[in-house]
Amino acid sequence: MRVFLGMILGALLLVAGVYIYDSMSTSTVASGQTAQANRTIVNWDRVAADWDVLKRRARDDWIKLSSK
C-alpha cells in the first residue's frame, strides 16, 4: 500500500513540477526571443482536452454500468 501511495505522490509531484517550470518559462514577462527559446515541455491545451474526453467517457461508462 505504501508503494502505491508513493507512486501516486511521485506522479503528482512530477506534474506539479513540470507545470511550475512551464508557467515560469512562458510568463508574460518573457517576450521576443526569450519566449521563443523557452518552449513549454507539455502542451497544456491538449492535456485539458484529453482530460475532458476522459471524464466524459468515464461518466458515460458509469451511466451504462449503473443502469443495468
mmCIF file of the N, C-alpha and C atoms, coordinates in Angstrom:
data_MODEL
# 
_entry.id   MODEL 
# 
loop_
_atom_site.group_PDB 
_atom_site.id 
_atom_site.type_symbol 
_atom_site.label_atom_id 
_atom_site.label_alt_id 
_atom_site.label_comp_id 
_atom_site.label_asym_id 
_atom_site.label_entity_id 
_atom_site.label_seq_id 
_atom_site.pdbx_PDB_ins_code 
_atom_site.Cartn_x 
_atom_site.Cartn_y 
_atom_site.Cartn_z 
_atom_site.occupancy 
_atom_site.B_iso_or_equiv 
_atom_site.pdbx_formal_charge 
_atom_site.auth_seq_id 
_atom_site.auth_comp_id 
_atom_site.auth_asym_id 
_atom_site.auth_atom_id 
_atom_site.pdbx_PDB_model_num 
ATOM 1   N N  . MET A 1 1  ? 0.825   -1.190 0.000   1.00 0.00 ? 1  MET A N  1 
ATOM 2   C CA . MET A 1 1  ? 0.000   0.000  0.000   1.00 0.00 ? 1  MET A CA 1 
ATOM 3   C C  . MET A 1 1  ? 0.871   1.256  0.000   1.00 0.00 ? 1  MET A C  1 
ATOM 4   N N  . ARG A 1 2  ? 1.974   1.222  0.721   1.00 0.00 ? 2  ARG A N  1 
ATOM 5   C CA . ARG A 1 2  ? 2.859   2.393  0.763   1.00 0.00 ? 2  ARG A CA 1 
ATOM 6   C C  . ARG A 1 2  ? 3.493   2.646  -0.598  1.00 0.00 ? 2  ARG A C  1 
ATOM 7   N N  . VAL A 1 3  ? 3.804   1.555  -1.310  1.00 0.00 ? 3  VAL A N  1 
ATOM 8   C CA . VAL A 1 3  ? 4.416   1.712  -2.632  1.00 0.00 ? 3  VAL A CA 1 
ATOM 9   C C  . VAL A 1 3  ? 3.427   2.379  -3.580  1.00 0.00 ? 3  VAL A C  1 
ATOM 10  N N  . PHE A 1 4  ? 2.182   1.940  -3.550  1.00 0.00 ? 4  PHE A N  1 
ATOM 11  C CA . PHE A 1 4  ? 1.151   2.522  -4.405  1.00 0.00 ? 4  PHE A CA 1 
ATOM 12  C C  . PHE A 1 4  ? 0.942   3.997  -4.082  1.00 0.00 ? 4  PHE A C  1 
ATOM 13  N N  . LEU A 1 5  ? 0.885   4.332  -2.820  1.00 0.00 ? 5  LEU A N  1 
ATOM 14  C CA . LEU A 1 5  ? 0.737   5.719  -2.400  1.00 0.00 ? 5  LEU A CA 1 
ATOM 15  C C  . LEU A 1 5  ? 1.954   6.551  -2.825  1.00 0.00 ? 5  LEU A C  1 
ATOM 16  N N  . GLY A 1 6  ? 3.135   5.975  -2.719  1.00 0.00 ? 6  GLY A N  1 
ATOM 17  C CA . GLY A 1 6  ? 4.346   6.668  -3.146  1.00 0.00 ? 6  GLY A CA 1 
ATOM 18  C C  . GLY A 1 6  ? 4.368   6.925  -4.643  1.00 0.00 ? 6  GLY A C  1 
ATOM 19  N N  . MET A 1 7  ? 3.851   5.973  -5.421  1.00 0.00 ? 7  MET A N  1 
ATOM 20  C CA . MET A 1 7  ? 3.799   6.159  -6.867  1.00 0.00 ? 7  MET A CA 1 
ATOM 21  C C  . MET A 1 7  ? 2.827   7.279  -7.240  1.00 0.00 ? 7  MET A C  1 
ATOM 22  N N  . ILE A 1 8  ? 1.695   7.329  -6.571  1.00 0.00 ? 8  ILE A N  1 
ATOM 23  C CA . ILE A 1 8  ? 0.730   8.397  -6.838  1.00 0.00 ? 8  ILE A CA 1 
ATOM 24  C C  . ILE A 1 8  ? 1.302   9.752  -6.434  1.00 0.00 ? 8  ILE A C  1 
ATOM 25  N N  . LEU A 1 9  ? 1.919   9.806  -5.264  1.00 0.00 ? 9  LEU A N  1 
ATOM 26  C CA . LEU A 1 9  ? 2.520   11.056 -4.805  1.00 0.00 ? 9  LEU A CA 1 
ATOM 27  C C  . LEU A 1 9  ? 3.634   11.505 -5.747  1.00 0.00 ? 9  LEU A C  1 
ATOM 28  N N  . GLY A 1 10 ? 4.451   10.574 -6.212  1.00 0.00 ? 10 GLY A N  1 
ATOM 29  C CA . GLY A 1 10 ? 5.523   10.905 -7.149  1.00 0.00 ? 10 GLY A CA 1 
ATOM 30  C C  . GLY A 1 10 ? 4.990   11.451 -8.463  1.00 0.00 ? 10 GLY A C  1 
ATOM 31  N N  . ALA A 1 11 ? 3.915   10.845 -8.976  1.00 0.00 ? 11 ALA A N  1 
ATOM 32  C CA . ALA A 1 11 ? 3.318   11.333 -10.221 1.00 0.00 ? 11 ALA A CA 1 
ATOM 33  C C  . ALA A 1 11 ? 2.750   12.739 -10.033 1.00 0.00 ? 11 ALA A C  1 
ATOM 34  N N  . LEU A 1 12 ? 2.104   12.975 -8.900  1.00 0.00 ? 12 LEU A N  1 
ATOM 35  C CA . LEU A 1 12 ? 1.557   14.310 -8.636  1.00 0.00 ? 12 LEU A CA 1 
ATOM 36  C C  . LEU A 1 12 ? 2.666   15.347 -8.504  1.00 0.00 ? 12 LEU A C  1 
ATOM 37  N N  . LEU A 1 13 ? 3.749   14.994 -7.845  1.00 0.00 ? 13 LEU A N  1 
ATOM 38  C CA . LEU A 1 13 ? 4.878   15.924 -7.720  1.00 0.00 ? 13 LEU A CA 1 
ATOM 39  C C  . LEU A 1 13 ? 5.520   16.207 -9.074  1.00 0.00 ? 13 LEU A C  1 
ATOM 40  N N  . LEU A 1 14 ? 5.601   15.187 -9.933  1.00 0.00 ? 14 LEU A N  1 
ATOM 41  C CA . LEU A 1 14 ? 6.165   15.371 -11.262 1.00 0.00 ? 14 LEU A CA 1 
ATOM 42  C C  . LEU A 1 14 ? 5.313   16.337 -12.076 1.00 0.00 ? 14 LEU A C  1 
ATOM 43  N N  . VAL A 1 15 ? 4.003   16.126 -12.088 1.00 0.00 ? 15 VAL A N  1 
ATOM 44  C CA . VAL A 1 15 ? 3.114   17.009 -12.852 1.00 0.00 ? 15 VAL A CA 1 
ATOM 45  C C  . VAL A 1 15 ? 3.170   18.423 -12.300 1.00 0.00 ? 15 VAL A C  1 
ATOM 46  N N  . ALA A 1 16 ? 3.182   18.564 -10.984 1.00 0.00 ? 16 ALA A N  1 
ATOM 47  C CA . ALA A 1 16 ? 3.257   19.897 -10.381 1.00 0.00 ? 16 ALA A CA 1 
ATOM 48  C C  . ALA A 1 16 ? 4.570   20.590 -10.742 1.00 0.00 ? 16 ALA A C  1 
ATOM 49  N N  . GLY A 1 17 ? 5.669   19.861 -10.717 1.00 0.00 ? 17 GLY A N  1 
ATOM 50  C CA . GLY A 1 17 ? 6.965   20.439 -11.066 1.00 0.00 ? 17 GLY A CA 1 
ATOM 51  C C  . GLY A 1 17 ? 7.027   20.893 -12.513 1.00 0.00 ? 17 GLY A C  1 
ATOM 52  N N  . VAL A 1 18 ? 6.510   20.074 -13.429 1.00 0.00 ? 18 VAL A N  1 
ATOM 53  C CA . VAL A 1 18 ? 6.507   20.445 -14.845 1.00 0.00 ? 18 VAL A CA 1 
ATOM 54  C C  . VAL A 1 18 ? 5.593   21.639 -15.078 1.00 0.00 ? 18 VAL A C  1 
ATOM 55  N N  . TYR A 1 19 ? 4.454   21.670 -14.401 1.00 0.00 ? 19 TYR A N  1 
ATOM 56  C CA . TYR A 1 19 ? 3.541   22.803 -14.553 1.00 0.00 ? 19 TYR A CA 1 
ATOM 57  C C  . TYR A 1 19 ? 4.201   24.099 -14.071 1.00 0.00 ? 19 TYR A C  1 
ATOM 58  N N  . ILE A 1 20 ? 4.872   24.041 -12.943 1.00 0.00 ? 20 ILE A N  1 
ATOM 59  C CA . ILE A 1 20 ? 5.557   25.231 -12.419 1.00 0.00 ? 20 ILE A CA 1 
ATOM 60  C C  . ILE A 1 20 ? 6.662   25.673 -13.365 1.00 0.00 ? 20 ILE A C  1 
ATOM 61  N N  . TYR A 1 21 ? 7.451   24.716 -13.878 1.00 0.00 ? 21 TYR A N  1 
ATOM 62  C CA . TYR A 1 21 ? 8.524   25.046 -14.817 1.00 0.00 ? 21 TYR A CA 1 
ATOM 63  C C  . TYR A 1 21 ? 7.949   25.707 -16.075 1.00 0.00 ? 21 TYR A C  1 
ATOM 64  N N  . ASP A 1 22 ? 6.868   25.118 -16.615 1.00 0.00 ? 22 ASP A N  1 
ATOM 65  C CA . ASP A 1 22 ? 6.260   25.679 -17.818 1.00 0.00 ? 22 ASP A CA 1 
ATOM 66  C C  . ASP A 1 22 ? 5.672   27.059 -17.571 1.00 0.00 ? 22 ASP A C  1 
ATOM 67  N N  . SER A 1 23 ? 5.050   27.265 -16.428 1.00 0.00 ? 23 SER A N  1 
ATOM 68  C CA . SER A 1 23 ? 4.462   28.571 -16.164 1.00 0.00 ? 23 SER A CA 1 
ATOM 69  C C  . SER A 1 23 ? 5.535   29.635 -15.961 1.00 0.00 ? 23 SER A C  1 
ATOM 70  N N  . MET A 1 24 ? 6.700   29.245 -15.449 1.00 0.00 ? 24 MET A N  1 
ATOM 71  C CA . MET A 1 24 ? 7.794   30.209 -15.288 1.00 0.00 ? 24 MET A CA 1 
ATOM 72  C C  . MET A 1 24 ? 8.443   30.540 -16.634 1.00 0.00 ? 24 MET A C  1 
ATOM 73  N N  . SER A 1 25 ? 8.588   29.552 -17.510 1.00 0.00 ? 25 SER A N  1 
ATOM 74  C CA . SER A 1 25 ? 9.292   29.788 -18.768 1.00 0.00 ? 25 SER A CA 1 
ATOM 75  C C  . SER A 1 25 ? 8.431   30.518 -19.785 1.00 0.00 ? 25 SER A C  1 
ATOM 76  N N  . THR A 1 26 ? 7.109   30.509 -19.613 1.00 0.00 ? 26 THR A N  1 
ATOM 77  C CA . THR A 1 26 ? 6.241   31.189 -20.575 1.00 0.00 ? 26 THR A CA 1 
ATOM 78  C C  . THR A 1 26 ? 5.463   32.316 -19.922 1.00 0.00 ? 26 THR A C  1 
ATOM 79  N N  . SER A 1 27 ? 6.053   32.964 -18.952 1.00 0.00 ? 27 SER A N  1 
ATOM 80  C CA . SER A 1 27 ? 5.353   34.062 -18.282 1.00 0.00 ? 27 SER A CA 1 
ATOM 81  C C  . SER A 1 27 ? 5.217   35.242 -19.230 1.00 0.00 ? 27 SER A C  1 
ATOM 82  N N  . THR A 1 28 ? 4.360   36.177 -18.876 1.00 0.00 ? 28 THR A N  1 
ATOM 83  C CA . THR A 1 28 ? 4.145   37.346 -19.726 1.00 0.00 ? 28 THR A CA 1 
ATOM 84  C C  . THR A 1 28 ? 5.347   38.283 -19.705 1.00 0.00 ? 28 THR A C  1 
ATOM 85  N N  . VAL A 1 29 ? 6.245   38.098 -18.744 1.00 0.00 ? 29 VAL A N  1 
ATOM 86  C CA . VAL A 1 29 ? 7.442   38.936 -18.685 1.00 0.00 ? 29 VAL A CA 1 
ATOM 87  C C  . VAL A 1 29 ? 8.392   38.585 -19.820 1.00 0.00 ? 29 VAL A C  1 
ATOM 88  N N  . ALA A 1 30 ? 8.468   37.272 -20.137 1.00 0.00 ? 30 ALA A N  1 
ATOM 89  C CA . ALA A 1 30 ? 9.334   36.827 -21.227 1.00 0.00 ? 30 ALA A CA 1 
ATOM 90  C C  . ALA A 1 30 ? 8.687   37.202 -22.552 1.00 0.00 ? 30 ALA A C  1 
ATOM 91  N N  . SER A 1 31 ? 9.441   37.921 -23.377 1.00 0.00 ? 31 SER A N  1 
ATOM 92  C CA . SER A 1 31 ? 8.895   38.323 -24.672 1.00 0.00 ? 31 SER A CA 1 
ATOM 93  C C  . SER A 1 31 ? 10.001  38.280 -25.713 1.00 0.00 ? 31 SER A C  1 
ATOM 94  N N  . GLY A 1 32 ? 9.609   38.291 -26.963 1.00 0.00 ? 32 GLY A N  1 
ATOM 95  C CA . GLY A 1 32 ? 10.577  38.305 -28.050 1.00 0.00 ? 32 GLY A CA 1 
ATOM 96  C C  . GLY A 1 32 ? 11.326  36.991 -28.167 1.00 0.00 ? 32 GLY A C  1 
ATOM 97  N N  . GLN A 1 33 ? 12.649  37.086 -28.287 1.00 0.00 ? 33 GLN A N  1 
ATOM 98  C CA . GLN A 1 33 ? 13.489  35.911 -28.492 1.00 0.00 ? 33 GLN A CA 1 
ATOM 99  C C  . GLN A 1 33 ? 13.464  34.966 -27.303 1.00 0.00 ? 33 GLN A C  1 
ATOM 100 N N  . THR A 1 34 ? 13.370  35.498 -26.112 1.00 0.00 ? 34 THR A N  1 
ATOM 101 C CA . THR A 1 34 ? 13.382  34.669 -24.905 1.00 0.00 ? 34 THR A CA 1 
ATOM 102 C C  . THR A 1 34 ? 12.155  33.762 -24.861 1.00 0.00 ? 34 THR A C  1 
ATOM 103 N N  . ALA A 1 35 ? 11.021  34.278 -25.237 1.00 0.00 ? 35 ALA A N  1 
ATOM 104 C CA . ALA A 1 35 ? 9.790   33.486 -25.194 1.00 0.00 ? 35 ALA A CA 1 
ATOM 105 C C  . ALA A 1 35 ? 9.833   32.348 -26.202 1.00 0.00 ? 35 ALA A C  1 
ATOM 106 N N  . GLN A 1 36 ? 10.470  32.563 -27.357 1.00 0.00 ? 36 GLN A N  1 
ATOM 107 C CA . GLN A 1 36 ? 10.547  31.504 -28.351 1.00 0.00 ? 36 GLN A CA 1 
ATOM 108 C C  . GLN A 1 36 ? 11.606  30.480 -28.002 1.00 0.00 ? 36 GLN A C  1 
ATOM 109 N N  . ALA A 1 37 ? 12.667  30.872 -27.323 1.00 0.00 ? 37 ALA A N  1 
ATOM 110 C CA . ALA A 1 37 ? 13.729  29.934 -26.955 1.00 0.00 ? 37 ALA A CA 1 
ATOM 111 C C  . ALA A 1 37 ? 13.285  29.008 -25.829 1.00 0.00 ? 37 ALA A C  1 
ATOM 112 N N  . ASN A 1 38 ? 12.443  29.477 -24.936 1.00 0.00 ? 38 ASN A N  1 
ATOM 113 C CA . ASN A 1 38 ? 11.972  28.676 -23.802 1.00 0.00 ? 38 ASN A CA 1 
ATOM 114 C C  . ASN A 1 38 ? 10.593  28.120 -24.093 1.00 0.00 ? 38 ASN A C  1 
ATOM 115 N N  . ARG A 1 39 ? 10.545  27.026 -24.832 1.00 0.00 ? 39 ARG A N  1 
ATOM 116 C CA . ARG A 1 39 ? 9.258   26.406 -25.136 1.00 0.00 ? 39 ARG A CA 1 
ATOM 117 C C  . ARG A 1 39 ? 8.817   25.556 -23.962 1.00 0.00 ? 39 ARG A C  1 
ATOM 118 N N  . THR A 1 40 ? 7.515   25.341 -23.866 1.00 0.00 ? 40 THR A N  1 
ATOM 119 C CA . THR A 1 40 ? 6.980   24.534 -22.778 1.00 0.00 ? 40 THR A CA 1 
ATOM 120 C C  . THR A 1 40 ? 7.285   23.059 -23.004 1.00 0.00 ? 40 THR A C  1 
ATOM 121 N N  . ILE A 1 41 ? 7.307   22.308 -21.930 1.00 0.00 ? 41 ILE A N  1 
ATOM 122 C CA . ILE A 1 41 ? 7.527   20.866 -22.006 1.00 0.00 ? 41 ILE A CA 1 
ATOM 123 C C  . ILE A 1 41 ? 6.233   20.169 -22.408 1.00 0.00 ? 41 ILE A C  1 
ATOM 124 N N  . VAL A 1 42 ? 5.122   20.632 -21.891 1.00 0.00 ? 42 VAL A N  1 
ATOM 125 C CA . VAL A 1 42 ? 3.826   19.983 -22.087 1.00 0.00 ? 42 VAL A CA 1 
ATOM 126 C C  . VAL A 1 42 ? 2.885   20.939 -22.811 1.00 0.00 ? 42 VAL A C  1 
ATOM 127 N N  . ASN A 1 43 ? 2.111   20.412 -23.753 1.00 0.00 ? 43 ASN A N  1 
ATOM 128 C CA . ASN A 1 43 ? 1.072   21.194 -24.406 1.00 0.00 ? 43 ASN A CA 1 
ATOM 129 C C  . ASN A 1 43 ? -0.166  21.112 -23.523 1.00 0.00 ? 43 ASN A C  1 
ATOM 130 N N  . TRP A 1 44 ? -0.358  22.101 -22.659 1.00 0.00 ? 44 TRP A N  1 
ATOM 131 C CA . TRP A 1 44 ? -1.400  22.057 -21.642 1.00 0.00 ? 44 TRP A CA 1 
ATOM 132 C C  . TRP A 1 44 ? -2.794  22.152 -22.235 1.00 0.00 ? 44 TRP A C  1 
ATOM 133 N N  . ASP A 1 45 ? -2.940  22.764 -23.408 1.00 0.00 ? 45 ASP A N  1 
ATOM 134 C CA . ASP A 1 45 ? -4.255  22.799 -24.053 1.00 0.00 ? 45 ASP A CA 1 
ATOM 135 C C  . ASP A 1 45 ? -4.687  21.399 -24.460 1.00 0.00 ? 45 ASP A C  1 
ATOM 136 N N  . ARG A 1 46 ? -3.756  20.619 -24.971 1.00 0.00 ? 46 ARG A N  1 
ATOM 137 C CA . ARG A 1 46 ? -4.052  19.242 -25.368 1.00 0.00 ? 46 ARG A CA 1 
ATOM 138 C C  . ARG A 1 46 ? -4.359  18.381 -24.145 1.00 0.00 ? 46 ARG A C  1 
ATOM 139 N N  . VAL A 1 47 ? -3.627  18.610 -23.062 1.00 0.00 ? 47 VAL A N  1 
ATOM 140 C CA . VAL A 1 47 ? -3.879  17.869 -21.821 1.00 0.00 ? 47 VAL A CA 1 
ATOM 141 C C  . VAL A 1 47 ? -5.287  18.151 -21.317 1.00 0.00 ? 47 VAL A C  1 
ATOM 142 N N  . ALA A 1 48 ? -5.698  19.402 -21.350 1.00 0.00 ? 48 ALA A N  1 
ATOM 143 C CA . ALA A 1 48 ? -7.043  19.761 -20.893 1.00 0.00 ? 48 ALA A CA 1 
ATOM 144 C C  . ALA A 1 48 ? -8.111  19.106 -21.762 1.00 0.00 ? 48 ALA A C  1 
ATOM 145 N N  . ALA A 1 49 ? -7.900  19.073 -23.070 1.00 0.00 ? 49 ALA A N  1 
ATOM 146 C CA . ALA A 1 49 ? -8.870  18.442 -23.973 1.00 0.00 ? 49 ALA A CA 1 
ATOM 147 C C  . ALA A 1 49 ? -8.946  16.939 -23.712 1.00 0.00 ? 49 ALA A C  1 
ATOM 148 N N  . ASP A 1 50 ? -7.792  16.290 -23.546 1.00 0.00 ? 50 ASP A N  1 
ATOM 149 C CA . ASP A 1 50 ? -7.778  14.854 -23.264 1.00 0.00 ? 50 ASP A CA 1 
ATOM 150 C C  . ASP A 1 50 ? -8.415  14.549 -21.916 1.00 0.00 ? 50 ASP A C  1 
ATOM 151 N N  . TRP A 1 51 ? -8.212  15.395 -20.934 1.00 0.00 ? 51 TRP A N  1 
ATOM 152 C CA . TRP A 1 51 ? -8.812  15.196 -19.608 1.00 0.00 ? 51 TRP A CA 1 
ATOM 153 C C  . TRP A 1 51 ? -10.334 15.300 -19.685 1.00 0.00 ? 51 TRP A C  1 
ATOM 154 N N  . ASP A 1 52 ? -10.825 16.244 -20.480 1.00 0.00 ? 52 ASP A N  1 
ATOM 155 C CA . ASP A 1 52 ? -12.273 16.379 -20.649 1.00 0.00 ? 52 ASP A CA 1 
ATOM 156 C C  . ASP A 1 52 ? -12.866 15.145 -21.324 1.00 0.00 ? 52 ASP A C  1 
ATOM 157 N N  . VAL A 1 53 ? -12.172 14.622 -22.330 1.00 0.00 ? 53 VAL A N  1 
ATOM 158 C CA . VAL A 1 53 ? -12.639 13.410 -23.005 1.00 0.00 ? 53 VAL A CA 1 
ATOM 159 C C  . VAL A 1 53 ? -12.654 12.232 -22.034 1.00 0.00 ? 53 VAL A C  1 
ATOM 160 N N  . LEU A 1 54 ? -11.617 12.106 -21.219 1.00 0.00 ? 54 LEU A N  1 
ATOM 161 C CA . LEU A 1 54 ? -11.547 11.019 -20.241 1.00 0.00 ? 54 LEU A CA 1 
ATOM 162 C C  . LEU A 1 54 ? -12.689 11.116 -19.235 1.00 0.00 ? 54 LEU A C  1 
ATOM 163 N N  . LYS A 1 55 ? -12.961 12.317 -18.737 1.00 0.00 ? 55 LYS A N  1 
ATOM 164 C CA . LYS A 1 55 ? -14.066 12.496 -17.788 1.00 0.00 ? 55 LYS A CA 1 
ATOM 165 C C  . LYS A 1 55 ? -15.404 12.155 -18.426 1.00 0.00 ? 55 LYS A C  1 
ATOM 166 N N  . ARG A 1 56 ? -15.600 12.572 -19.665 1.00 0.00 ? 56 ARG A N  1 
ATOM 167 C CA . ARG A 1 56 ? -16.853 12.301 -20.357 1.00 0.00 ? 56 ARG A CA 1 
ATOM 168 C C  . ARG A 1 56 ? -17.054 10.800 -20.573 1.00 0.00 ? 56 ARG A C  1 
ATOM 169 N N  . ARG A 1 57 ? -15.993 10.114 -20.992 1.00 0.00 ? 57 ARG A N  1 
ATOM 170 C CA . ARG A 1 57 ? -16.095 8.663  -21.195 1.00 0.00 ? 57 ARG A CA 1 
ATOM 171 C C  . ARG A 1 57 ? -16.348 7.939  -19.888 1.00 0.00 ? 57 ARG A C  1 
ATOM 172 N N  . ALA A 1 58 ? -15.694 8.356  -18.821 1.00 0.00 ? 58 ALA A N  1 
ATOM 173 C CA . ALA A 1 58 ? -15.901 7.720  -17.520 1.00 0.00 ? 58 ALA A CA 1 
ATOM 174 C C  . ALA A 1 58 ? -17.334 7.926  -17.051 1.00 0.00 ? 58 ALA A C  1 
ATOM 175 N N  . ARG A 1 59 ? -17.871 9.122  -17.235 1.00 0.00 ? 59 ARG A N  1 
ATOM 176 C CA . ARG A 1 59 ? -19.253 9.400  -16.840 1.00 0.00 ? 59 ARG A CA 1 
ATOM 177 C C  . ARG A 1 59 ? -20.233 8.562  -17.665 1.00 0.00 ? 59 ARG A C  1 
ATOM 178 N N  . ASP A 1 60 ? -20.000 8.477  -18.980 1.00 0.00 ? 60 ASP A N  1 
ATOM 179 C CA . ASP A 1 60 ? -20.879 7.681  -19.836 1.00 0.00 ? 60 ASP A CA 1 
ATOM 180 C C  . ASP A 1 60 ? -20.822 6.195  -19.473 1.00 0.00 ? 60 ASP A C  1 
ATOM 181 N N  . ASP A 1 61 ? -19.622 5.686  -19.211 1.00 0.00 ? 61 ASP A N  1 
ATOM 182 C CA . ASP A 1 61 ? -19.484 4.279  -18.818 1.00 0.00 ? 61 ASP A CA 1 
ATOM 183 C C  . ASP A 1 61 ? -20.147 4.023  -17.467 1.00 0.00 ? 61 ASP A C  1 
ATOM 184 N N  . TRP A 1 62 ? -20.041 4.972  -16.554 1.00 0.00 ? 62 TRP A N  1 
ATOM 185 C CA . TRP A 1 62 ? -20.682 4.802  -15.251 1.00 0.00 ? 62 TRP A CA 1 
ATOM 186 C C  . TRP A 1 62 ? -22.203 4.758  -15.393 1.00 0.00 ? 62 TRP A C  1 
ATOM 187 N N  . ILE A 1 63 ? -22.738 5.591  -16.265 1.00 0.00 ? 63 ILE A N  1 
ATOM 188 C CA . ILE A 1 63 ? -24.187 5.585  -16.503 1.00 0.00 ? 63 ILE A CA 1 
ATOM 189 C C  . ILE A 1 63 ? -24.615 4.243  -17.090 1.00 0.00 ? 63 ILE A C  1 
ATOM 190 N N  . LYS A 1 64 ? -23.815 3.706  -18.029 1.00 0.00 ? 64 LYS A N  1 
ATOM 191 C CA . LYS A 1 64 ? -24.136 2.399  -18.600 1.00 0.00 ? 64 LYS A CA 1 
ATOM 192 C C  . LYS A 1 64 ? -24.123 1.310  -17.534 1.00 0.00 ? 64 LYS A C  1 
ATOM 193 N N  . LEU A 1 65 ? -23.077 1.310  -16.692 1.00 0.00 ? 65 LEU A N  1 
ATOM 194 C CA . LEU A 1 65 ? -22.969 0.273  -15.662 1.00 0.00 ? 65 LEU A CA 1 
ATOM 195 C C  . LEU A 1 65 ? -24.055 0.382  -14.605 1.00 0.00 ? 65 LEU A C  1 
ATOM 196 N N  . SER A 1 66 ? -24.387 1.585  -14.218 1.00 0.00 ? 66 SER A N  1 
ATOM 197 C CA . SER A 1 66 ? -25.376 1.758  -13.149 1.00 0.00 ? 66 SER A CA 1 
ATOM 198 C C  . SER A 1 66 ? -26.798 1.528  -13.634 1.00 0.00 ? 66 SER A C  1 
ATOM 199 N N  . SER A 1 67 ? -27.037 1.594  -14.925 1.00 0.00 ? 67 SER A N  1 
ATOM 200 C CA . SER A 1 67 ? -28.389 1.385  -15.442 1.00 0.00 ? 67 SER A CA 1 
ATOM 201 C C  . SER A 1 67 ? -28.752 -0.098 -15.560 1.00 0.00 ? 67 SER A C  1 
ATOM 202 N N  . LYS A 1 68 ? -27.771 -0.975 -15.466 1.00 0.00 ? 68 LYS A N  1 
ATOM 203 C CA . LYS A 1 68 ? -28.042 -2.419 -15.587 1.00 0.00 ? 68 LYS A CA 1 
ATOM 204 C C  . LYS A 1 68 ? -28.642 -2.991 -14.352 1.00 0.00 ? 68 LYS A C  1 
# 
